[in-house]
């Protein structure tokens, strides 16, 4: 994909990365700081909801302050995206999908670089492996952020098709994602998304 850079620049979400001061280093630090708060009371262990850590808005704000995310535009955008991700209205979000959704905003590079960073961010324990549901959650999160900024995006079925194709080629329940990054980036539906030519458009409340 020799035209990855121009493709990503067609999307409003990609253009937003030129406006924000958020860096990849800050986002990795924000992940680690947020996990501290999410693991010390922000998650409800008696809940039947998501198994990944949950974090409240108040804790997330503290974590942002700790890692030096203070630019007014950055704080405002991240707060609005937190609201978008808060499906229950309880000022609480599932941490890792939320942070992965922010990952394209911290990179000015091409699709491969953005996706590689999203995978690095998601893989907290640095195992190098992802399950089907992990990759599905990751792509859904990136798709949701793009939709917030008004980009045309993929449908949930199309995202499931991408993940299904990747895992079908391996015959495994977990993949070494670095070995499949080229396959992900060159998937026709990923190219469609990167070109801003998705078939779906959602409002922030959808």
Phi, psi and omega per residue, in radians:
X1 nan 1.499 -3.084
X2 -1.286 -0.185 -3.056
X3 -1.953 0.464 -3.055
X4 -1.069 -0.678 -3.064
X5 -1.124 -0.816 -3.128
X6 -1.195 -0.541 3.119
X7 -1.115 -0.819 -3.091
X8 -1.170 -0.507 -3.120
X9 -1.259 -0.167 3.107
X10 -1.370 -0.204 -3.054
X11 -1.739 2.472 3.131
X12 -1.101 -0.668 3.131
X13 -1.094 -0.668 3.113
X14 -1.181 -0.703 3.125
X15 -1.099 -0.548 -3.128
X16 -1.116 -0.492 3.131
X17 -1.153 -0.355 3.069
X18 -1.380 -0.343 -3.100
X19 -1.563 -0.709 -3.072
X20 -1.351 2.704 3.079
X21 -1.679 -0.034 -3.119
X22 -1.032 2.289 3.140
X23 -1.956 2.868 3.101
X24 -1.110 -0.690 3.108
X25 -1.063 -0.783 3.110
X26 -1.071 -0.695 -3.097
X27 -1.211 -0.628 3.048
X28 -1.143 -0.718 3.090
X29 -1.158 -0.639 3.115
X30 -1.145 -0.671 3.074
X31 -1.023 -0.866 -3.081
X32 -1.152 -0.713 3.114
X33 -1.154 -0.711 -3.126
X34 -1.165 -0.649 3.140
X35 -1.090 -0.547 3.090
X36 -1.077 -0.802 -3.125
X37 -1.284 -0.646 -3.141
X38 -1.161 -0.492 -3.091
X39 -1.616 0.022 -3.109
X40 -2.153 0.621 3.013
X41 2.277 -0.215 -3.134
X42 -1.343 -0.407 3.093
X43 -1.626 2.587 3.109
X44 -1.773 1.811 -3.059
X45 -1.123 -0.333 -3.134
X46 -1.551 -0.046 -3.077
X47 -1.324 2.618 3.049
X48 -1.631 0.154 -3.069
X49 -1.420 -2.701 -3.061
X50 -1.002 2.549 -3.098
X51 -1.487 -0.320 -3.140
X52 -1.350 2.805 -3.063
X53 -1.010 2.532 3.071
X54 -1.953 2.628 3.105
X55 -2.420 2.438 3.080
X56 -1.459 2.715 -3.113
X57 -0.999 -0.745 -3.108
X58 -1.062 -0.688 3.104
X59 -1.219 -0.656 3.137
X60 -1.133 -0.671 3.092
X61 -1.096 -0.733 3.089
X62 -1.052 -0.789 3.140
X63 -1.081 -0.707 3.100
X64 -1.068 -0.754 3.127
X65 -1.102 -0.681 -3.101
X66 -1.119 -0.586 -3.092
X67 -1.718 0.112 3.021
X68 1.433 0.403 3.042
X69 -1.499 1.756 -3.000
X70 -2.316 -0.173 3.124
X71 -1.041 2.331 -3.017
X72 -0.977 -0.766 -3.122
X73 -1.128 -0.743 3.133
X74 -1.072 -0.847 -3.114
X75 -1.084 -0.720 -3.120
X76 -1.146 -0.791 -3.129
X77 -1.148 -0.780 3.140
X78 -1.121 -0.631 3.107
X79 -1.149 -0.724 3.127
X80 -1.163 -0.669 3.100
X81 -1.203 -0.559 3.051
X82 -1.077 -0.775 3.114
X83 -1.053 -0.733 3.117
X84 -1.061 -0.703 -3.071
X85 -1.368 -0.258 -3.111
X86 -1.402 1.546 -3.055
X87 -1.327 -0.344 -3.074
X88 -1.722 -0.238 -3.095
X89 1.344 0.293 -3.103
X90 -1.779 0.275 -3.122
X91 1.021 0.709 -3.077
X92 -2.560 2.387 -3.141
X93 -2.284 2.806 3.012
X94 -1.314 2.043 -2.874
X95 -1.090 -0.949 -2.979
X96 -1.162 -0.800 3.051
X97 -1.040 -0.644 3.121
X98 -1.087 -0.843 -3.121
X99 -1.151 -0.685 3.107
X100 -1.095 -0.614 3.080
X101 -1.108 -0.436 3.108
X102 -1.430 -0.306 -2.967
X103 -1.007 -0.663 3.121
X104 -1.131 -0.366 -3.127
X105 -1.338 -0.213 -3.098
X106 -1.833 0.152 -3.105
X107 -2.345 2.336 3.113
X108 -1.755 0.065 -2.989
X109 -1.553 -2.894 -3.053
X110 -1.413 -3.123 -3.055
X111 -1.056 -0.761 -3.136
X112 -1.037 -0.785 -3.127
X113 -1.134 -0.751 3.137
X114 -1.088 -0.793 -3.114
X115 -1.200 -0.682 3.105
X116 -1.064 -0.709 3.128
X117 -1.193 -0.692 3.100
X118 -1.042 -0.715 3.113
X119 -1.147 -0.742 3.101
X120 -1.077 -0.750 -3.124
X121 -1.117 -0.715 -3.097
X122 -1.233 -0.612 -3.051
X123 -1.444 1.302 -3.047
X124 -1.007 -0.721 -3.066
X125 -1.524 0.054 3.105
X126 0.953 0.775 3.114
X127 -1.367 -0.466 -3.078
X128 1.465 0.048 -3.075
X129 -2.160 2.635 3.062
X130 -2.354 2.555 3.010
X131 -1.560 3.017 3.084
X132 -0.979 -0.865 -3.097
X133 -1.152 -0.598 3.097
X134 -1.044 -0.885 -3.101
X135 -1.164 -0.631 3.097
X136 -1.099 -0.817 3.124
X137 -1.068 -0.713 -3.109
X138 -1.096 -0.856 -3.113
X139 -1.216 -0.620 3.087
X140 -1.088 -0.696 -3.119
X141 -1.150 -0.766 3.109
X142 -1.118 -0.708 3.116
X143 -1.070 -0.728 -3.116
X144 -1.135 -0.698 3.116
X145 -1.124 -0.760 3.106
X146 -1.058 -0.679 -3.137
X147 -1.155 -0.596 3.134
X148 -1.053 -0.639 -3.112
X149 -1.509 0.137 3.030
X150 1.579 0.106 3.112
X151 -1.269 2.621 2.939
X152 -1.302 2.375 -2.988
X153 -2.282 -3.034 3.141
X154 -1.559 2.721 3.033
X155 -1.411 2.792 3.074
X156 -0.977 -0.645 3.127
X157 -1.140 -0.691 3.116
X158 -1.124 -0.683 3.100
X159 -1.144 -0.715 3.082
X160 -1.087 -0.623 3.101
X161 -1.121 -0.722 3.106
X162 -1.031 -0.904 -3.094
X163 -1.112 -0.713 3.114
X164 -1.048 -0.736 3.133
X165 -1.131 -0.719 -3.138
X166 -1.109 -0.795 -3.080
X167 -1.334 -0.511 3.101
X168 -1.111 -0.585 -3.118
X169 -1.249 -0.282 -3.109
X170 -1.824 -0.538 -3.072
X171 1.197 0.369 -3.082
X172 -2.117 2.749 3.097
X173 -1.461 -0.300 3.082
X174 -2.375 2.545 -3.141
X175 -2.153 2.595 2.956
X176 -1.407 1.759 -2.902
X177 -1.115 -0.484 3.139
X178 -1.141 -0.425 3.140
X179 -1.413 -0.179 -3.066
X180 -2.112 0.163 -3.086
X181 -1.103 -0.669 3.114
X182 -1.133 -0.682 3.117
X183 -1.124 -0.693 3.110
X184 -1.142 -0.871 -3.057
X185 -1.121 -0.610 -3.085
X186 -1.561 -0.001 3.123
X187 -1.083 2.333 -3.098
X188 -0.924 -0.638 -3.129
X189 -1.295 -0.568 3.055
X190 -1.166 -0.710 3.096
X191 -1.103 -0.709 3.090
X192 -1.041 -0.790 3.119
X193 -1.083 -0.818 -3.076
X194 -1.135 -0.471 3.110
X195 -1.461 -0.011 -3.115
X196 1.209 0.553 -3.074
X197 -2.065 0.536 3.090
X198 -1.116 2.898 -3.080
X199 -1.733 -0.008 -3.088
X200 -2.164 2.597 3.036
X201 -2.439 2.218 -3.085
X202 -2.094 2.631 2.990
X203 -1.491 2.793 -3.109
X204 -0.951 -0.471 -3.094
X205 -1.528 -0.079 -3.101
X206 -1.289 nan nan
